[in-house]
Amino acid sequence: MSGTSPQPSSRLARDSLIVGAATILSRLLGFARDVMIARLLGTGPVADAFLAALRLPNLVRRVLGEGGLNAPFVPLYLAIKSERGEEAAQRFASTAVSQLTLLLIILIALGEVFAPWVVLGIAGGFSDEPATLKLAAIYTRWMLPFVVLTTLASLLAAILNAERRFTMASLAPALTNLVLILTLLMALMTGEEPEEGAGELALAMSFAGLLHLLFMLTALSSSSAGLPRPNLRWSPDMTRLIRTGGATLLAASAAQLVLLVSTQIASTEPGSVSALYYADRVFQLPLSFFGVAMGTVVLSAMAGEQSQAGHDALLGRALALGLALAIPAATALFVLAEPIVSVLFENGQFGVADRERTAAALAAFACGLPFALAAKVFGQVYFVRRQPRLPLIAGLVAVIVAALVGFLLLGWRDAAMIGALAASLAFIAQMGLMGVHLLRAGLWRPRWTDARTILAILLATALMVLVLNVAIGPFLPALNPSEPALRRAGALMLLCSTGAAIYAVAGFLFGAFDAVLPPRLLRLRGASVRTPRS
């Protein structure tokens, strides 16, 4: 059978770990940033305005900066390199960067002019709150340069990912959070008012985008691809990129579009945009670690794999690895939603009512985490084949599902919780459509070992939940908001570590990690290793 042999499990796990660890670093810095934002802004009108304006930069950063540009760009770049050589691939990359720069300048100029309408497209409920809308428009204008700078940096990162240089591209987004943390520290130390502090944060966002771009230019200059050269001449390769790239990028953006719908739902109730944002930030930590790693590494691996058996093996391993982490993480977020939110955010302007509202939204988000990750992995099969039609349809269905849930349930419970629940149901619909089509079209033939692994994951997670329900009682006094912050944080870490340790041991014994464990560890448990045939 033609094609290369399947990539070893250890290589997939190693590259995924590199990308995931870099993403975790960015997310942990993001946690520190959001804790300080909650302390500085709370969940009032200024917080709603700033966090609504922040949705657009976050959308761009998550979609493009965390692998979204890989889907349309990497397979075509590697195909050109394979067919016509490295020089042709470099010429294509230079043209793509130049054309994207010109397009972005035009779009951002329009955004600066029509900033209030941009805000209403994100949080339509602000139409009844003119003061909040005005603030959000100001913050949006100050953050729009970030969109240009980080988008260009993301395209440079896609070039590095195509060359399988994941580390530098993955570390760069952490710069944004470092700049914002330093800005927040200054604002908190000087006792600035929320409105003034939010304005400084908006300006710091654009400065962080500039640092991101400079970082990626430095990394690319030392790679074999080299720096792109200005080239506005259109080429057939650009036509190929646009033909499939637009649909691919829109399909890869589906999860973020769903979250925009959630923000629209939350914007109908004062304070809910902020609560939804804080819950989303906690939700994004595990989703980014698994989803970004899977989306970046699996796409590059599949682009170099020609055999169906190789694709099946890669997809099965990626799904098993992702679910082995996502299912227990989602369960822990659901069970421990309130203490997690309390320890992370309950301070300063963030009070008891804010904690309860944010925890409810986090629990609703947790229900959709495994499905969001599975949809991310399934989408790579279509993107590597440059067939984005089905992921695009699934993404549009997900957006419609989120909107319908919001329309039908709004008013039943808190708007932030309804927005998060709408997102989770949308992720379930998106994953279901793609998974069913993969099976019916013969693009994926699951192996019995994959099903056995998922069953082992569920069993190990159930045992973890039983232990957490018993263990949480003794920790409750230390988790009380009146206790010192360090004691509360230590209690939460110990509780989470207990659950993680139980899951790790049970998962190893039940076989939840067989897809990625080295053979010597499998032999320790007396397990046999089956090597996929190419």
KENU-211293 format. One record per residue (C-alpha): residue in one letter; residue number from 1; z, y, x. Coordinates in nm, 2 decimals, decimal comma. Layout:
BEGIN
 aa   i     c3     c2     c1
  A NUM      Z      Y      X
...
This chain:
BEGIN
 aa   i     c3     c2     c1
  M   1   0,00   0,00   0,00
  S   2  -0,09   0,34   0,14
  G   3   0,15   0,62   0,21
  T   4   0,45   0,66   0,43
  S   5   0,77   0,47   0,38
  P   6   1,04   0,61   0,17
  Q   7   1,26   0,85   0,35
  P   8   1,60   0,69   0,45
  S   9   1,89   0,76   0,23
  S  10   2,09   0,91   0,52
  R  11   1,81   1,17   0,58
  L  12   1,81   1,28   0,21
  A  13   2,19   1,29   0,21
  R  14   2,21   1,48   0,54
  D  15   1,95   1,75   0,44
  S  16   2,11   1,78   0,09
  L  17   2,45   1,83   0,26
  I  18   2,31   2,10   0,48
  V  19   2,16   2,30   0,19
  G  20   2,45   2,22  -0,04
  A  21   2,72   2,32   0,22
  A  22   2,54   2,65   0,29
  T  23   2,51   2,71  -0,09
  I  24   2,88   2,63  -0,13
  L  25   2,96   2,89   0,14
  S  26   2,77   3,15  -0,06
  R  27   2,94   3,04  -0,38
  L  28   3,29   3,05  -0,23
  L  29   3,22   3,40  -0,10
  G  30   3,09   3,47  -0,45
  F  31   3,42   3,34  -0,59
  A  32   3,61   3,58  -0,37
  R  33   3,38   3,86  -0,48
  D  34   3,42   3,78  -0,85
  V  35   3,80   3,76  -0,82
  M  36   3,80   4,11  -0,68
  I  37   3,55   4,23  -0,94
  A  38   3,78   4,09  -1,22
  R  39   4,07   4,27  -1,06
  L  40   3,88   4,60  -1,02
  L  41   3,69   4,60  -1,35
  G  42   3,85   4,35  -1,58
  T  43   3,65   4,29  -1,90
  G  44   3,61   4,65  -2,03
  P  45   3,30   4,86  -2,10
  V  46   3,25   4,94  -1,73
  A  47   3,27   4,57  -1,64
  D  48   3,02   4,48  -1,93
  A  49   2,78   4,75  -1,80
  F  50   2,80   4,64  -1,44
  L  51   2,78   4,27  -1,50
  A  52   2,49   4,31  -1,75
  A  53   2,30   4,51  -1,48
  L  54   2,39   4,24  -1,23
  R  55   2,22   3,98  -1,44
  L  56   1,87   4,08  -1,32
  P  57   1,95   4,06  -0,94
  N  58   2,13   3,74  -1,00
  L  59   1,84   3,60  -1,20
  V  60   1,60   3,68  -0,91
  R  61   1,84   3,55  -0,65
  R  62   1,91   3,23  -0,83
  V  63   1,55   3,16  -0,93
  L  64   1,38   3,27  -0,61
  G  65   1,66   3,27  -0,34
  E  66   1,78   2,92  -0,43
  G  67   1,46   2,73  -0,42
  G  68   1,25   2,86  -0,71
  L  69   0,97   2,97  -0,49
  N  70   0,97   2,63  -0,32
  A  71   0,82   2,47  -0,63
  P  72   0,49   2,65  -0,63
  F  73   0,46   2,74  -0,26
  V  74   0,58   2,44  -0,05
  P  75   0,34   2,17  -0,19
  L  76   0,03   2,40  -0,15
  Y  77   0,14   2,52   0,19
  L  78   0,18   2,16   0,32
  A  79  -0,15   2,06   0,16
  I  80  -0,33   2,34   0,34
  K  81  -0,16   2,26   0,67
  S  82  -0,25   1,89   0,63
  E  83  -0,61   1,95   0,54
  R  84  -0,70   2,25   0,76
  G  85  -0,43   2,29   1,02
  E  86  -0,14   2,52   1,10
  E  87  -0,35   2,84   1,14
  A  88  -0,49   2,81   0,79
  A  89  -0,14   2,76   0,65
  Q  90  -0,01   3,07   0,84
  R  91  -0,30   3,27   0,70
  F  92  -0,22   3,16   0,35
  A  93   0,15   3,25   0,40
  S  94   0,06   3,60   0,53
  T  95  -0,17   3,67   0,23
  A  96   0,10   3,55  -0,01
  V  97   0,36   3,78   0,14
  S  98   0,13   4,08   0,14
  Q  99   0,01   4,03  -0,22
  L 100   0,37   3,97  -0,34
  T 101   0,49   4,29  -0,17
  L 102   0,23   4,50  -0,35
  L 103   0,30   4,35  -0,69
  L 104   0,68   4,40  -0,65
  I 105   0,65   4,76  -0,56
  I 106   0,45   4,82  -0,88
  L 107   0,69   4,62  -1,10
  I 108   1,01   4,79  -0,95
  A 109   0,86   5,14  -1,00
  L 110   0,81   5,05  -1,37
  G 111   1,17   4,91  -1,39
  E 112   1,31   5,24  -1,25
  V 113   1,14   5,43  -1,52
  F 114   1,22   5,20  -1,81
  A 115   1,57   5,09  -1,70
  P 116   1,74   5,13  -2,04
  W 117   1,48   4,90  -2,20
  V 118   1,54   4,65  -1,91
  V 119   1,91   4,65  -2,00
  L 120   1,84   4,60  -2,37
  G 121   1,62   4,30  -2,27
  I 122   1,93   4,15  -2,11
  A 123   2,21   4,26  -2,34
  G 124   2,06   4,38  -2,67
  G 125   2,40   4,43  -2,82
  F 126   2,45   4,74  -2,61
  S 127   2,22   4,92  -2,85
  D 128   2,53   4,99  -3,06
  E 129   2,73   5,10  -2,75
  P 130   2,54   5,40  -2,60
  A 131   2,80   5,48  -2,33
  T 132   2,79   5,12  -2,20
  L 133   2,41   5,12  -2,22
  K 134   2,39   5,44  -2,02
  L 135   2,61   5,31  -1,74
  A 136   2,42   4,98  -1,73
  A 137   2,09   5,16  -1,69
  I 138   2,23   5,36  -1,40
  Y 139   2,36   5,05  -1,23
  T 140   2,03   4,87  -1,29
  R 141   1,83   5,15  -1,12
  W 142   2,05   5,13  -0,81
  M 143   2,02   4,75  -0,79
  L 144   1,64   4,72  -0,84
  P 145   1,55   4,76  -0,47
  F 146   1,75   4,44  -0,41
  V 147   1,49   4,26  -0,63
  V 148   1,20   4,36  -0,40
  L 149   1,39   4,28  -0,08
  T 150   1,54   3,95  -0,18
  T 151   1,22   3,82  -0,34
  L 152   1,03   3,88  -0,01
  A 153   1,31   3,71   0,18
  S 154   1,29   3,42  -0,06
  L 155   0,92   3,37   0,01
  L 156   1,00   3,37   0,38
  A 157   1,27   3,11   0,32
  A 158   1,01   2,89   0,14
  I 159   0,80   2,90   0,45
  L 160   1,10   2,78   0,65
  N 161   1,18   2,51   0,40
  A 162   0,82   2,38   0,41
  E 163   0,87   2,34   0,79
  R 164   1,19   2,15   0,71
  R 165   1,41   2,42   0,86
  F 166   1,67   2,44   0,59
  T 167   1,98   2,58   0,76
  M 168   1,89   2,94   0,82
  A 169   1,72   2,98   0,48
  S 170   2,02   2,84   0,31
  L 171   2,28   3,05   0,49
  A 172   2,10   3,39   0,42
  P 173   2,22   3,44   0,06
  A 174   2,58   3,44   0,18
  L 175   2,51   3,79   0,33
  T 176   2,49   3,94  -0,02
  N 177   2,84   3,83  -0,10
  L 178   2,98   3,94   0,24
  V 179   2,85   4,29   0,19
  L 180   2,99   4,31  -0,17
  I 181   3,33   4,17  -0,06
  L 182   3,36   4,44   0,20
  T 183   3,27   4,70  -0,05
  L 184   3,52   4,57  -0,30
  L 185   3,80   4,56  -0,04
  M 186   3,74   4,93   0,03
  A 187   3,74   5,01  -0,34
  L 188   4,06   4,82  -0,41
  M 189   4,24   4,95  -0,10
  T 190   4,16   5,31  -0,19
  G 191   4,25   5,26  -0,56
  E 192   3,91   5,37  -0,70
  E 193   3,84   5,40  -1,07
  P 194   3,63   5,12  -1,22
  E 195   3,33   5,33  -1,29
  E 196   3,31   5,47  -0,93
  G 197   3,37   5,13  -0,78
  A 198   3,10   4,97  -0,99
  G 199   2,85   5,24  -0,87
  E 200   2,93   5,16  -0,51
  L 201   2,89   4,79  -0,57
  A 202   2,54   4,86  -0,72
  L 203   2,43   5,05  -0,41
  A 204   2,58   4,78  -0,18
  M 205   2,37   4,52  -0,36
  S 206   2,05   4,68  -0,25
  F 207   2,18   4,72   0,11
  A 208   2,26   4,35   0,10
  G 209   1,90   4,27   0,00
  L 210   1,78   4,46   0,31
  L 211   2,01   4,25   0,53
  H 212   1,88   3,94   0,37
  L 213   1,52   4,03   0,45
  L 214   1,60   4,12   0,81
  F 215   1,78   3,79   0,85
  M 216   1,49   3,59   0,73
  L 217   1,24   3,78   0,94
  T 218   1,45   3,70   1,25
  A 219   1,47   3,33   1,16
  L 220   1,10   3,30   1,09
  S 221   1,01   3,48   1,42
  S 222   1,16   3,19   1,61
  S 223   0,99   2,92   1,41
  S 224   0,65   2,75   1,46
  A 225   0,52   2,93   1,15
  G 226   0,57   3,28   1,31
  L 227   0,59   3,61   1,13
  P 228   0,34   3,68   0,85
  R 229   0,08   3,94   0,92
  P 230  -0,04   4,20   0,66
  N 231  -0,34   4,06   0,48
  L 232  -0,44   4,19   0,14
  R 233  -0,77   4,00   0,13
  W 234  -0,78   3,76  -0,17
  S 235  -0,86   3,40  -0,09
  P 236  -0,93   3,08  -0,29
  D 237  -0,59   2,95  -0,18
  M 238  -0,43   3,24  -0,36
  T 239  -0,62   3,16  -0,67
  R 240  -0,48   2,80  -0,65
  L 241  -0,13   2,94  -0,60
  I 242  -0,16   3,18  -0,90
  R 243  -0,32   2,91  -1,12
  T 244  -0,03   2,68  -1,10
  G 245   0,23   2,90  -0,94
  G 246   0,30   3,12  -1,23
  A 247   0,36   2,84  -1,47
  T 248   0,56   2,65  -1,20
  L 249   0,78   2,95  -1,13
  L 250   0,84   3,01  -1,50
  A 251   0,93   2,65  -1,55
  A 252   1,17   2,66  -1,25
  S 253   1,33   2,97  -1,41
  A 254   1,41   2,80  -1,74
  A 255   1,78   2,76  -1,66
  Q 256   1,82   3,13  -1,58
  L 257   1,62   3,23  -1,89
  V 258   1,86   3,02  -2,09
  L 259   2,15   3,21  -1,94
  L 260   1,98   3,54  -2,03
  V 261   1,98   3,42  -2,39
  S 262   2,35   3,34  -2,35
  T 263   2,41   3,69  -2,23
  Q 264   2,23   3,83  -2,53
  I 265   2,46   3,62  -2,76
  A 266   2,77   3,74  -2,57
  S 267   2,66   4,11  -2,58
  T 268   2,72   4,12  -2,96
  E 269   3,10   4,13  -2,90
  P 270   3,27   4,37  -2,66
  G 271   3,42   4,20  -2,36
  S 272   3,23   3,88  -2,40
  V 273   2,96   3,96  -2,15
  S 274   3,22   3,98  -1,88
  A 275   3,40   3,66  -1,99
  L 276   3,07   3,47  -2,00
  Y 277   2,98   3,60  -1,65
  Y 278   3,31   3,49  -1,50
  A 279   3,27   3,14  -1,66
  D 280   2,92   3,12  -1,55
  R 281   3,02   3,19  -1,19
  V 282   3,26   2,89  -1,19
  F 283   3,00   2,68  -1,36
  Q 284   2,74   2,78  -1,10
  L 285   2,95   2,65  -0,80
  P 286   2,89   2,28  -0,86
  L 287   2,55   2,33  -1,02
  S 288   2,43   2,52  -0,71
  F 289   2,57   2,27  -0,47
  F 290   2,39   1,98  -0,63
  G 291   2,10   2,15  -0,80
  V 292   1,98   2,38  -0,52
  A 293   2,02   2,09  -0,26
  M 294   1,83   1,85  -0,49
  G 295   1,56   2,11  -0,57
  T 296   1,50   2,21  -0,21
  V 297   1,53   1,88  -0,02
  V 298   1,38   1,65  -0,28
  L 299   1,08   1,87  -0,33
  S 300   1,00   1,88   0,05
  A 301   1,06   1,50   0,08
  M 302   0,84   1,41  -0,22
  A 303   0,56   1,64  -0,10
  G 304   0,53   1,41   0,21
  E 305   0,55   1,09   0,01
  Q 306   0,24   0,93  -0,13
  S 307   0,35   0,59  -0,27
  Q 308   0,48   0,54  -0,62
  A 309   0,76   0,32  -0,49
  G 310   0,86   0,59  -0,25
  H 311   0,87   0,85  -0,53
  D 312   1,08   0,61  -0,75
  A 313   1,32   0,55  -0,46
  L 314   1,36   0,92  -0,38
  L 315   1,41   1,02  -0,74
  G 316   1,66   0,74  -0,80
  R 317   1,86   0,84  -0,49
  A 318   1,85   1,21  -0,57
  L 319   1,96   1,15  -0,93
  A 320   2,24   0,91  -0,83
  L 321   2,37   1,14  -0,56
  G 322   2,36   1,44  -0,79
  L 323   2,53   1,27  -1,09
  A 324   2,79   1,11  -0,86
  L 325   2,91   1,46  -0,80
  A 326   2,81   1,65  -1,11
  I 327   2,97   1,42  -1,37
  P 328   3,33   1,43  -1,23
  A 329   3,29   1,80  -1,15
  A 330   3,19   1,87  -1,51
  T 331   3,48   1,66  -1,64
  A 332   3,73   1,83  -1,42
  L 333   3,60   2,18  -1,52
  F 334   3,64   2,08  -1,89
  V 335   3,99   1,94  -1,85
  L 336   4,12   2,21  -1,61
  A 337   3,93   2,51  -1,75
  E 338   4,23   2,72  -1,83
  P 339   4,43   2,67  -1,51
  I 340   4,11   2,73  -1,30
  V 341   4,03   3,06  -1,48
  S 342   4,40   3,17  -1,46
  V 343   4,43   3,11  -1,09
  L 344   4,10   3,26  -1,00
  F 345   4,09   3,57  -1,22
  E 346   4,42   3,64  -1,40
  N 347   4,53   3,95  -1,22
  G 348   4,51   4,33  -1,24
  Q 349   4,28   4,43  -1,53
  F 350   4,22   4,06  -1,63
  G 351   4,48   3,95  -1,88
  V 352   4,59   3,66  -2,10
  A 353   4,32   3,72  -2,37
  D 354   4,05   3,74  -2,10
  R 355   4,18   3,41  -1,96
  E 356   4,16   3,23  -2,29
  R 357   3,81   3,36  -2,37
  T 358   3,67   3,28  -2,03
  A 359   3,83   2,93  -2,02
  A 360   3,67   2,85  -2,36
  A 361   3,33   2,95  -2,22
  L 362   3,38   2,75  -1,90
  A 363   3,47   2,43  -2,10
  A 364   3,15   2,48  -2,30
  F 365   2,94   2,53  -1,99
  A 366   3,09   2,22  -1,83
  C 367   2,94   2,00  -2,11
  G 368   2,59   2,08  -1,99
  L 369   2,64   2,05  -1,61
  P 370   2,51   1,69  -1,56
  F 371   2,21   1,76  -1,78
  A 372   2,12   2,08  -1,60
  L 373   2,13   1,89  -1,27
  A 374   1,92   1,60  -1,41
  A 375   1,66   1,85  -1,54
  K 376   1,65   2,01  -1,19
  V 377   1,58   1,68  -1,03
  F 378   1,32   1,56  -1,29
  G 379   1,13   1,89  -1,25
  Q 380   1,06   1,82  -0,89
  V 381   0,83   1,52  -0,98
  Y 382   0,60   1,76  -1,17
  F 383   0,62   2,05  -0,92
  V 384   0,52   1,83  -0,63
  R 385   0,22   1,72  -0,82
  R 386   0,14   2,08  -0,91
  Q 387   0,16   1,98  -1,28
  P 388   0,41   2,24  -1,43
  R 389   0,29   2,21  -1,79
  L 390   0,56   1,97  -1,92
  P 391   0,86   2,14  -1,73
  L 392   0,73   2,47  -1,88
  I 393   0,72   2,33  -2,23
  A 394   1,07   2,18  -2,18
  G 395   1,20   2,51  -2,05
  L 396   1,06   2,70  -2,35
  V 397   1,21   2,45  -2,58
  A 398   1,54   2,50  -2,40
  V 399   1,53   2,88  -2,45
  I 400   1,44   2,83  -2,82
  V 401   1,73   2,58  -2,86
  A 402   1,97   2,83  -2,70
  A 403   1,85   3,11  -2,93
  L 404   1,88   2,90  -3,24
  V 405   2,23   2,78  -3,15
  G 406   2,34   3,14  -3,10
  F 407   2,19   3,25  -3,43
  L 408   2,35   2,96  -3,63
  L 409   2,69   2,96  -3,47
  L 410   2,75   3,33  -3,38
  G 411   3,07   3,44  -3,56
  W 412   3,21   3,09  -3,57
  R 413   3,40   3,13  -3,25
  D 414   3,42   3,38  -2,96
  A 415   3,07   3,51  -2,86
  A 416   3,12   3,41  -2,49
  M 417   3,20   3,05  -2,59
  I 418   2,90   3,03  -2,83
  G 419   2,68   3,16  -2,55
  A 420   2,80   2,90  -2,31
  L 421   2,77   2,62  -2,57
  A 422   2,41   2,73  -2,65
  A 423   2,33   2,70  -2,28
  S 424   2,47   2,35  -2,26
  L 425   2,28   2,23  -2,56
  A 426   1,96   2,38  -2,42
  F 427   2,01   2,20  -2,09
  I 428   2,05   1,87  -2,28
  A 429   1,72   1,93  -2,47
  Q 430   1,54   2,03  -2,15
  M 431   1,65   1,72  -1,96
  G 432   1,58   1,49  -2,25
  L 433   1,22   1,61  -2,29
  M 434   1,14   1,57  -1,92
  G 435   1,32   1,24  -1,88
  V 436   1,14   1,08  -2,18
  H 437   0,80   1,20  -2,06
  L 438   0,86   1,07  -1,71
  L 439   0,92   0,73  -1,85
  R 440   0,64   0,73  -2,10
  A 441   0,39   0,86  -1,85
  G 442   0,49   0,61  -1,59
  L 443   0,59   0,88  -1,34
  W 444   0,93   0,72  -1,29
  R 445   1,03   0,36  -1,30
  P 446   1,41   0,34  -1,29
  R 447   1,56   0,05  -1,10
  W 448   1,85  -0,15  -1,22
  T 449   2,06  -0,02  -0,93
  D 450   2,02   0,33  -1,06
  A 451   2,17   0,23  -1,40
  R 452   2,45   0,04  -1,24
  T 453   2,53   0,34  -1,02
  I 454   2,56   0,57  -1,32
  L 455   2,79   0,32  -1,50
  A 456   3,01   0,31  -1,19
  I 457   3,02   0,69  -1,19
  L 458   3,13   0,70  -1,55
  L 459   3,40   0,44  -1,49
  A 460   3,54   0,62  -1,18
  T 461   3,53   0,95  -1,38
  A 462   3,73   0,80  -1,67
  L 463   4,00   0,68  -1,43
  M 464   4,01   1,03  -1,27
  V 465   4,07   1,19  -1,62
  L 466   4,35   0,95  -1,69
  V 467   4,52   1,04  -1,37
  L 468   4,47   1,42  -1,42
  N 469   4,62   1,40  -1,77
  V 470   4,93   1,24  -1,63
  A 471   4,95   1,45  -1,32
  I 472   4,90   1,80  -1,48
  G 473   5,24   1,80  -1,64
  P 474   5,45   1,84  -1,32
  F 475   5,21   2,11  -1,20
  L 476   5,23   2,34  -1,51
  P 477   5,54   2,54  -1,39
  A 478   5,37   2,62  -1,06
  L 479   5,05   2,72  -1,24
  N 480   5,23   2,98  -1,46
  P 481   5,08   3,33  -1,42
  S 482   5,42   3,47  -1,34
  E 483   5,44   3,26  -1,02
  P 484   5,32   3,40  -0,68
  A 485   4,94   3,37  -0,63
  L 486   4,96   3,15  -0,33
  R 487   5,19   2,90  -0,51
  R 488   4,95   2,89  -0,80
  A 489   4,65   2,84  -0,58
  G 490   4,82   2,57  -0,38
  A 491   4,92   2,39  -0,70
  L 492   4,56   2,40  -0,84
  M 493   4,42   2,28  -0,51
  L 494   4,66   1,99  -0,50
  L 495   4,58   1,90  -0,85
  C 496   4,21   1,91  -0,79
  S 497   4,25   1,72  -0,46
  T 498   4,44   1,45  -0,64
  G 499   4,16   1,40  -0,90
  A 500   3,90   1,41  -0,63
  A 501   4,08   1,15  -0,42
  I 502   4,12   0,91  -0,72
  Y 503   3,75   0,95  -0,80
  A 504   3,64   0,90  -0,44
  V 505   3,84   0,57  -0,41
  A 506   3,74   0,44  -0,75
  G 507   3,38   0,55  -0,70
  F 508   3,36   0,36  -0,36
  L 509   3,51   0,05  -0,51
  F 510   3,30   0,05  -0,82
  G 511   2,97   0,13  -0,63
  A 512   2,91   0,49  -0,75
  F 513   2,79   0,60  -0,40
  D 514   2,58   0,29  -0,31
  A 515   2,25   0,50  -0,32
  V 516   2,35   0,71  -0,02
  L 517   2,62   0,52   0,17
  P 518   2,54   0,38   0,52
  P 519   2,50   0,00   0,52
  R 520   2,81  -0,05   0,73
  L 521   3,03   0,11   0,47
  L 522   2,87  -0,10   0,20
  R 523   2,95  -0,41   0,41
  L 524   3,31  -0,30   0,43
  R 525   3,33  -0,34   0,05
  G 526   3,13  -0,66   0,06
  A 527   2,83  -0,50  -0,11
  S 528   2,47  -0,59  -0,03
  V 529   2,20  -0,34   0,04
  R 530   1,86  -0,36  -0,12
  T 531   1,59  -0,18   0,07
  P 532   1,31  -0,03  -0,16
  R 533   0,97  -0,18  -0,10
  S 534   0,69   0,07  -0,02
